[in-house]
Amino acid sequence: MESEIGIRAGRMGGLRIALACAVAATLTLFAAPASAQETGSAQPDAAQTADTAPPRAADSKPAVTFGAFVDGYYAWDFNQPPVFDRSYTTQPARHAEFNVNLALVEAKLEEPRVRGRLAIQFGTSVQANYAGEPQIGHVSGSSVSQYIQEATVGYHLAPTLWVDGGIFFAHTGLEGWISRDNLAYTRSLIADFSPYYEAGVKLTWTPSPAVSGQFLVLNGWQNISNYNTPPAVGIRVDYVASPKLTLSYDNFFGDVAADNVPAKYRLYHDFIAQLTPSSRWQLAGTFSLGTQTRSTAEGTTATWYGFSVFVKYQLSARVAVVARVERYSDPDQVIVITGLPDAFRTNGASLGVDVKPVPRLLWRTEIRGFRSSARVWPRLRIGNLSQDDLFAVTSLALTL
C-alpha cells in the first residue's frame, strides 16, 4: 500500500450460495482432466503453507471445499479524525463506527496435480487497501479488482515444484491480509506499507521439509492493473532451523515508475524470525529495508526502514495476550506521502487480548498508540494535527 488508505456484509447470504455453486462447477473443470493423469493452499504464513504442502496420496480424490470469514469491529480514535477515516492504515479504517473490516467467501480445490483458490471479499480494509490500485485505460482500477482476494490456479510440475498464476497473497512479510492469522489484530506499519496482494506467476520449490523457496514474476508493487512495461520480480526463502525457530527472507525488485518517465528502481527486503520457546510463548520480529533510485529532492536514491517485534503469551486454552513495539521511518516520503513538509517517522506500541470462546469465534481487543517526530496525525478540528495517535478497537470474527 502507498500512503492512500464499509462495505456491508448483510447481502452475503444469497450471494454466497450462488457463488459457491458457480465456483464448484468452475474448479471441477480443472480437477477432471488432472484426476485421470498420474495422481499427484494469510498472512503470508497461511498462503505459503498451502504453497509448500506435499502432494496428497496417489489414491486420493479431488476435493473442493468452501469457507467464509467475517470480521466486524468498532474502533475509537482519541484524536477523533474529522472525516472518520483513520490515517496511515487499512485497519481499523473507520473511527466511531460499527463496520465490517473483512468479509470473504472462498472455494478451494486440492488435487494431486492441480490446485486453486477463488475468494471474493468486502469490507473497509478492502476499500482502504485497494484505493491505490492504478487505473490506466477503461478496463482497469479498483472497481472490480478490490473484490478479488485471490484467484489462482496451480499445477504440480515435479515432486518438489509447483507453478501458480493469477492474483494471490503477497510473498512479503510476516503479517497477512486476514486478521485471524496474525499475532495482533491490527497490522504493523511495515505490513500496511508493503504489499498484501500481487498478480503474476510464481514457482514454489520445496527441496526438503525444512526449506522452501519462491520465485515470482509480478505486475508490480501491489497492483493488478499494470502501469509500466517491465515486470517486477521477487523471491522468498523460509528455513525451519528447528521445531522452535523459523527464519525467512524475502525481497522485491522492479521499476515503479510509469513508462513515460525515467525509471525508479525499488529494492525491498524483509528479514523475519519466529520463535516458539514453549507452548505458551510466541515471539516474532521483522526488519524491513527499502531503497528507490531517483527518489529524493536531489534525484538520488532514497532509503526507508521499519521493524516490528511481537510477544504473545497464552494465558489459557481460550485467552492470550499480545504486545508489540514498532518503528517506521520514510524520510523522503517514498511510501508514505503525508502531503505535508514533514515526513512520516513514527514509533508505536500495542497491547491486545484475544479470547476464543469456541473454536470458530475469535474476540480480539487492542489498544495501540503512536508517537511521530512531526505533527502528521489528523485531529478533531480540520487542519489541526498532532504528533500522537491513540486508539482502541474491538473485533468479533467468525470462521466458517
C-alpha positions in Angstrom: 0.0 0.0 0.0 1.2 3.5 -0.7 0.0 6.3 1.5 -3.7 6.2 0.3 -5.5 4.4 2.8 -17.7 -0.2 4.6 -18.9 -2.4 2.5 -22.0 -4.0 4.1 -22.0 -7.8 4.7 -25.7 -8.2 5.0 -26.3 -9.2 1.4 -23.9 -12.2 1.5 -26.5 -15.0 2.2 -27.8 -15.4 -1.4 -24.6 -14.3 -3.0 -22.6 -16.9 -1.0 -24.8 -19.8 -2.2 -24.8 -18.7 -5.8 -21.0 -18.1 -5.7 -20.4 -21.5 -4.1 -22.3 -23.3 -6.9 -20.6 -21.3 -9.7 -17.1 -21.8 -8.2 -17.7 -25.5 -7.6 -18.5 -26.0 -11.3 -15.5 -24.0 -12.4 -13.0 -25.7 -10.2 -14.3 -29.1 -11.0 -13.4 -28.5 -14.6 -9.8 -28.1 -13.6 -10.0 -31.3 -11.5 -11.5 -33.7 -14.0 -8.6 -34.0 -16.6 -5.9 -34.0 -13.9 -7.5 -36.8 -11.9 -7.2 -39.1 -15.0 -3.4 -38.4 -15.0 -0.8 -39.5 -12.6 -2.2 -38.9 -9.2 -0.3 -36.3 -7.5 -3.4 -23.9 -0.1 -2.9 -15.2 5.2 -1.0 -13.7 6.2 1.8 -14.8 4.1 2.2 -17.8 6.5 -1.1 -19.3 5.5 -0.5 -18.8 1.8 3.0 -20.2 2.0 1.8 -23.2 4.0 -0.6 -24.1 1.1 2.2 -23.4 -1.5 4.6 -25.8 0.2 2.2 -28.6 1.2 3.3 -32.0 -0.2 1.0 -33.7 -2.8 -1.7 -35.9 -1.4 -1.6 -39.7 -1.7 -1.9 -41.2 -5.2 -5.3 -42.7 -4.5 -6.9 -39.6 -3.1 -9.7 -37.9 -4.8 -10.1 -34.2 -5.9 -11.6 -32.1 -3.1 -13.4 -28.8 -3.4 -14.0 -27.1 -0.1 -15.9 -23.9 0.7 -15.5 -21.4 3.5 -16.3 -17.9 4.8 -14.9 -15.4 7.2 -16.5 -12.3 8.7 -14.6 -9.7 10.9 -16.7 -7.0 12.4 -15.3 -4.2 14.5 -15.7 -1.0 16.4 -12.8 1.5 16.8 -12.4 4.7 18.8 -9.6 7.1 17.8 -8.9 9.6 20.6 -7.8 12.1 18.0 -11.3 11.9 16.5 -10.3 12.4 12.9 -12.7 14.9 11.3 -13.9 12.7 8.4 -14.0 9.5 10.4 -11.3 7.9 8.2 -8.2 6.9 10.1 -5.0 7.9 8.5 -2.0 5.7 7.6 -3.7 2.4 8.0 -6.0 -0.2 6.4 -7.5 -1.4 9.7 -9.3 -0.3 11.6 -10.1 2.1 8.8 -13.0 3.9 10.4 -13.4 5.8 13.7 -16.5 5.7 16.0 -18.4 3.3 13.7 -19.6 -0.3 13.8 -18.5 -1.8 10.5 -17.1 -4.9 8.7 -13.3 -5.0 8.4 -13.3 -8.0 6.1 -15.9 -10.5 4.9 -15.0 -13.2 2.4 -16.3 -16.4 0.8 -13.9 -18.9 -0.8 -13.7 -22.1 -2.7 -10.5 -24.2 -2.8 -9.5 -27.1 -4.9 -6.9 -29.6 -3.9 -6.0 -32.4 -6.3 -2.7 -34.3 -6.7 -1.7 -32.3 -9.8 -3.9 -29.2 -9.7 -4.9 -26.7 -7.1 -6.7 -23.4 -6.9 -8.5 -20.8 -4.8 -11.2 -18.3 -5.5 -12.1 -15.8 -2.8 -14.4 -12.8 -3.0 -14.1 -10.1 -0.4 -15.8 -6.9 1.0 -15.0 -4.5 3.9 -13.5 -1.2 4.9 -10.0 -2.7 4.9 -10.5 -3.8 1.3 -11.6 -0.3 0.3 -8.7 1.3 2.0 -6.0 -1.1 0.8 -7.1 -1.1 -2.9 -7.5 2.7 -3.1 -4.1 3.0 -4.7 -4.8 0.4 -7.4 -3.8 2.0 -10.7 -6.4 2.9 -13.3 -4.8 3.0 -16.8 -7.4 2.8 -19.5 -11.0 1.8 -19.2 -10.7 -1.9 -18.1 -8.6 -1.1 -15.1 -8.6 0.1 -11.5 -10.1 -1.0 -8.2 -13.8 -1.0 -9.1 -13.5 -4.7 -9.8 -10.1 -5.8 -8.5 -10.8 -4.9 -4.9 -13.4 -7.6 -4.6 -11.0 -10.4 -5.7 -8.9 -11.5 -2.8 -7.4 -14.5 -4.6 -8.0 -16.1 -8.0 -5.2 -18.7 -8.5 -4.6 -21.9 -10.5 -1.6 -24.1 -9.7 0.0 -27.1 -11.4 2.3 -29.7 -9.9 5.3 -29.7 -12.2 7.5 -32.1 -10.3 7.6 -33.8 -6.9 9.0 -30.6 -5.2 7.9 -27.9 -7.7 4.6 -26.1 -8.2 3.7 -23.2 -10.5 0.8 -20.9 -9.6 -0.6 -18.0 -11.5 -3.3 -15.3 -11.0 -4.0 -12.9 -8.2 -2.6 -14.1 -4.8 -1.5 -13.1 -1.4 1.9 -11.2 -1.4 5.1 -13.2 -0.7 6.4 -10.4 1.6 6.4 -10.0 5.3 5.2 -11.8 8.4 1.7 -10.4 8.7 -1.0 -11.3 6.2 -4.3 -9.9 5.0 -6.7 -12.0 7.1 -6.7 -10.7 10.7 -7.4 -14.2 12.2 -4.0 -15.4 11.1 -1.8 -12.6 12.6 -0.4 -12.4 16.1 -2.0 -9.0 16.7 -5.4 -7.8 15.4 -4.1 -4.7 13.7 -1.3 -4.9 11.2 2.1 -3.3 11.9 3.2 -0.2 9.9 5.7 -2.2 7.9 2.9 -4.5 6.9 0.4 -1.8 6.0 3.1 -0.1 3.8 4.2 -3.2 1.9 2.2 -5.4 -0.5 -0.7 -7.6 0.6 -1.6 -8.9 -2.8 0.1 -9.5 -6.1 -0.7 -10.5 -9.6 1.7 -12.7 -11.7 3.1 -16.2 -11.6 5.2 -18.0 -9.0 7.3 -21.1 -8.7 7.4 -22.8 -5.3 10.2 -25.2 -4.6 10.4 -27.4 -1.5 13.6 -29.4 -1.6 13.1 -30.6 2.0 10.7 -30.3 4.9 12.9 -27.6 6.4 13.5 -25.4 3.3 11.1 -23.8 0.8 11.6 -21.1 -1.7 9.6 -19.0 -4.1 10.5 -17.1 -7.3 7.9 -14.6 -8.6 7.3 -12.6 -11.7 4.8 -9.8 -10.9 2.9 -6.9 -12.4 4.5 -4.7 -9.8 4.3 -3.4 -6.2 0.8 -4.4 -5.1 -1.0 -3.7 -8.3 -3.2 -5.8 -10.6 -3.7 -3.2 -13.2 -0.3 -2.5 -14.9 1.1 1.0 -15.5 4.6 0.1 -16.9 6.1 -2.4 -19.2 8.8 -4.3 -17.4 7.6 -6.9 -14.8 8.9 -7.0 -11.3 10.5 -10.0 -9.6 10.7 -11.3 -6.1 12.0 -14.2 -4.0 11.2 -15.7 -0.6 13.1 -18.3 1.4 11.8 -20.0 4.6 14.1 -22.1 6.7 12.8 -24.2 9.7 16.0 -24.1 11.7 14.5 -26.2 14.5 11.0 -27.1 15.7 11.1 -23.8 17.7 12.7 -21.4 15.2 11.9 -20.4 11.7 13.9 -17.8 9.7 12.7 -16.1 6.5 13.9 -13.7 3.9 12.0 -12.0 1.0 12.6 -9.3 -1.5 11.1 -7.3 -4.3 12.8 -5.6 -7.2 11.2 -3.6 -10.0 10.6 -0.3 -11.8 7.8 1.5 -10.0 7.6 4.5 -12.5 5.4 4.8 -15.5 6.9 4.1 -18.9 6.8 7.8 -19.9 9.1 8.9 -17.1 12.7 7.9 -16.0 12.8 4.6 -14.2 12.7 4.4 -10.4 14.0 1.0 -9.3 12.7 -0.2 -6.0 14.5 -2.8 -4.0 12.9 -4.0 -0.8 13.9 -6.6 1.8 12.2 -8.4 4.8 14.2 -10.3 7.4 11.9 -12.4 9.6 12.4 -14.6 12.7 9.7 -16.6 14.5 10.5 -18.3 17.8 8.2 -20.6 19.9 10.1 -21.4 23.0 7.2 -23.2 24.6 3.5 -24.0 24.1 2.6 -20.7 25.9 5.1 -18.3 24.3 5.4 -16.9 20.8 7.9 -14.3 19.7 8.4 -12.8 16.2 10.2 -10.0 14.6 10.6 -8.4 11.2 13.1 -5.8 9.9 12.3 -4.2 6.6 14.6 -2.1 4.4 13.8 -0.4 1.1 15.7 1.8 -1.4 14.5 3.6 -4.6 16.5 5.4 -7.2 15.8 9.0 -8.3 13.5 9.5 -5.3 15.0 12.3 -3.2 14.7 16.0 -3.8 18.2 15.9 -5.3 17.2 13.0 -7.6 19.4 10.4 -5.7 18.5 7.1 -4.0 16.0 7.2 -1.1 16.0 4.8 1.8 13.3 3.8 4.3 13.1 1.2 7.0 10.9 -0.3 9.7 10.7 -3.0 12.3 8.1 -4.8 14.5 8.5 -7.1 17.4 5.7 -9.3 18.9 5.4 -11.2 22.1 2.4 -13.4 22.7 1.5 -15.3 25.8 -1.2 -18.0 26.1 -2.9 -17.5 29.5 -5.2 -20.4 28.9 -6.6 -22.5 26.1 -9.0 -19.7 25.3 -7.2 -16.5 26.3 -4.0 -14.9 25.1 -2.3 -11.5 25.4 0.0 -10.0 22.8 2.3 -7.0 22.9 4.1 -5.2 20.1 6.7 -2.4 19.6 7.5 -1.0 16.2 9.1 1.8 14.2 8.7 3.1 10.6 10.8 5.8 9.0 10.3 7.2 5.5 12.3 10.5 5.4 11.9 11.1 1.7 8.2 10.2 1.5 8.6 7.4 -1.0 6.0 5.0 0.5 4.1 7.3 3.0 3.3 10.6 1.4 1.9 12.7 4.2 1.1 15.7 2.0 3.0 17.8 4.5 6.5 19.2 4.6 7.2 16.7 7.4 7.9 13.1 6.7 6.5 10.0 8.5 8.9 8.9 11.3 6.9 7.0 13.9 7.3 4.8 16.9 4.4 2.6 18.1 3.3 0.1 20.7 0.2 -2.0 21.3 -1.4 -4.4 23.8 -4.1 -6.8 23.0 -6.3 -9.6 24.5 -7.6 -12.5 22.4 -10.5 -14.6 23.6 -11.7 -17.7 21.8 -14.9 -18.9 23.5 -15.5 -21.6 20.8 -13.2 -22.8 18.0 -14.7 -20.8 15.2 -15.2 -17.5 17.1 -12.4 -15.0 17.9 -12.9 -11.9 20.0 -9.9 -9.5 19.9 -9.5 -6.2 21.7 -6.5 -4.0 21.3 -5.2 -0.6 22.3 -2.5 1.0 20.2 -0.5 4.3 20.3 1.9 6.2 18.0 4.4 8.9 18.6 5.8 10.7 15.5 8.6 13.1 15.1 6.3 15.7 13.5 2.6 16.6 13.5 1.2 14.2 11.0 -2.0 12.8 12.7 -5.3 14.5 12.0 -7.3 15.7 15.0 -10.9 16.7 15.7 -10.7 20.1 14.1 -10.0 20.2 10.4 -6.4 21.4 9.9 -5.3 20.6 13.4 -2.6 18.0 13.6 -0.9 16.0 16.4 2.3 14.2 16.9 0.4 11.4 18.7 -2.4 9.0 18.0 -4.1 6.6 20.3 -7.0 4.3 19.5 -8.8 1.2 20.8 -10.5 -1.4 18.7 -12.6 -4.5 19.5 -13.4 -7.1 16.9 -15.5 -10.2 16.7 -14.6 -12.7 13.9 -16.3 -15.8 12.7 -14.7 -18.5 10.5 -17.0 -20.9 8.6 
